[in-house]
Amino acid sequence: MAYVYKGTVCSDLKTIKKFIDKILKNLETQINDKDIMFDIRLILNELIVNGALHGNQCMLSKCVSLTLEMVDNKLKIEVEDEGKGINFDICSYDPNDLKTWGRGLVLVNGLSDEFHVEKNRVISIKNIQ
């Protein structure tokens, strides 16, 4: 099963919700497992909203790009914003610090089978089996 999706959304939270809902409806035709779809929903929400809020600073003139590629029972989710990027080290995150940032990426890392942050681009790979 091969599936590819590419799209962009402006950094408006209402528009992002509709964008994600549309993508999920389309993915449900490819993936029947409700638990995996739940994980994908969380991953998409965290990454796209993070890109809009933290990367693009909610500037409506800036967009978040999404690429989905499903090949050989693996879904690659790639999200890129127009911000300057971050240097995120998952090992340095301490939940006892009570910071208001970083938790979403820790969550996505936990839900992903592979996870990479490269400045303003994040890649999550989820096994679909």
C-alpha positions as CSV (number, residue, x, y, z in Angstrom):
1,M,0.0,0.0,0.0
2,A,1.5,3.3,-1.1
3,Y,0.1,6.7,-0.1
4,V,1.4,10.2,-0.4
5,Y,0.0,13.5,0.7
6,K,1.5,17.0,0.6
7,G,-0.2,20.1,1.9
8,T,0.2,23.4,3.7
9,V,-1.9,25.3,6.2
10,C,-1.6,28.9,7.5
11,S,-0.8,29.4,11.1
12,D,-4.5,29.8,12.2
13,L,-5.7,27.3,14.8
14,K,-9.2,27.0,13.4
15,T,-7.9,26.4,9.9
16,I,-5.4,23.8,11.3
17,K,-8.2,21.9,13.0
18,K,-10.2,21.6,9.7
19,F,-6.9,20.7,7.9
20,I,-6.1,17.9,10.3
21,D,-9.7,16.5,10.3
22,K,-9.7,16.3,6.5
23,I,-6.3,14.5,6.5
24,L,-7.5,12.0,9.2
25,K,-10.7,11.2,7.2
26,N,-8.6,10.5,4.2
27,L,-6.1,8.3,6.3
28,E,-9.0,6.3,7.7
29,T,-9.5,4.9,4.3
30,Q,-6.0,3.5,4.4
31,I,-5.6,2.6,8.1
32,N,-8.3,0.5,9.9
33,D,-6.7,0.4,13.4
34,K,-8.4,2.9,15.7
35,D,-5.5,2.9,18.2
36,I,-3.0,3.7,15.5
37,M,-5.3,6.4,14.1
38,F,-5.5,7.9,17.7
39,D,-1.7,8.1,17.8
40,I,-1.5,9.7,14.4
41,R,-4.1,12.3,15.4
42,L,-2.0,13.2,18.5
43,I,1.2,13.3,16.4
44,L,-0.4,15.5,13.7
45,N,-2.0,17.9,16.3
46,E,1.2,18.3,18.3
47,L,3.5,18.8,15.4
48,I,1.3,21.1,13.3
49,V,0.1,23.3,16.2
50,N,3.7,23.5,17.5
51,G,4.9,24.7,14.1
52,A,2.2,27.3,14.0
53,L,2.6,28.5,17.6
54,H,6.3,28.2,18.3
55,G,7.8,28.2,14.8
56,N,5.6,30.7,13.0
57,Q,4.6,32.7,16.1
58,C,0.9,32.4,14.8
59,M,1.8,34.8,12.0
60,L,-1.0,34.2,9.4
61,S,1.4,34.9,6.6
62,K,3.5,31.9,7.5
63,C,2.5,28.3,6.8
64,V,3.2,24.8,8.1
65,S,3.9,22.2,5.5
66,L,2.9,18.5,5.9
67,T,4.1,15.5,3.9
68,L,2.7,12.1,4.6
69,E,4.2,9.0,2.9
70,M,3.0,5.5,3.6
71,V,5.1,2.6,2.2
72,D,5.6,-0.9,3.5
73,N,3.4,-0.4,6.6
74,K,5.3,2.7,7.7
75,L,3.8,6.2,7.8
76,K,6.4,9.0,7.6
77,I,5.0,12.3,8.9
78,E,7.1,15.3,8.1
79,V,6.2,18.8,9.4
80,E,8.1,21.9,8.6
81,D,7.4,25.5,9.7
82,E,8.8,28.8,8.6
83,G,10.5,29.5,11.9
84,K,14.2,29.6,12.7
85,G,14.1,26.0,14.2
86,I,15.2,24.5,17.4
87,N,17.9,22.3,18.8
88,F,15.8,19.8,20.8
89,D,17.5,17.1,22.8
90,I,14.9,14.7,24.2
91,C,17.4,13.6,26.9
92,S,17.6,17.1,28.3
93,Y,13.8,17.4,28.9
94,D,13.0,17.2,32.6
95,P,9.3,17.0,33.4
96,N,10.0,18.3,36.9
97,D,11.0,21.7,35.4
98,L,7.4,22.4,34.7
99,K,8.3,24.2,31.4
100,T,5.5,25.2,29.1
101,W,7.4,23.9,26.1
102,G,8.9,20.6,25.0
103,R,6.2,18.2,26.3
104,G,4.5,17.9,22.9
105,L,7.7,16.7,21.3
106,V,8.3,14.3,24.2
107,L,4.8,12.9,23.6
108,V,5.3,12.6,19.8
109,N,8.6,10.8,20.5
110,G,6.8,8.3,22.7
111,L,4.2,7.7,20.1
112,S,6.6,7.3,17.2
113,D,8.7,4.4,16.2
114,E,11.4,6.9,14.9
115,F,11.6,10.6,15.7
116,H,13.9,13.3,14.4
117,V,14.1,17.1,14.9
118,E,16.1,19.0,12.3
119,K,15.9,22.7,13.1
120,N,12.4,23.7,11.7
121,R,11.5,20.2,10.3
122,V,10.3,17.3,12.4
123,I,9.9,13.7,11.2
124,S,7.9,11.0,12.9
125,I,7.7,7.5,11.6
126,K,4.9,5.3,12.8
127,N,4.7,1.6,12.0
128,I,1.2,0.7,10.7
129,Q,0.7,-3.0,11.5
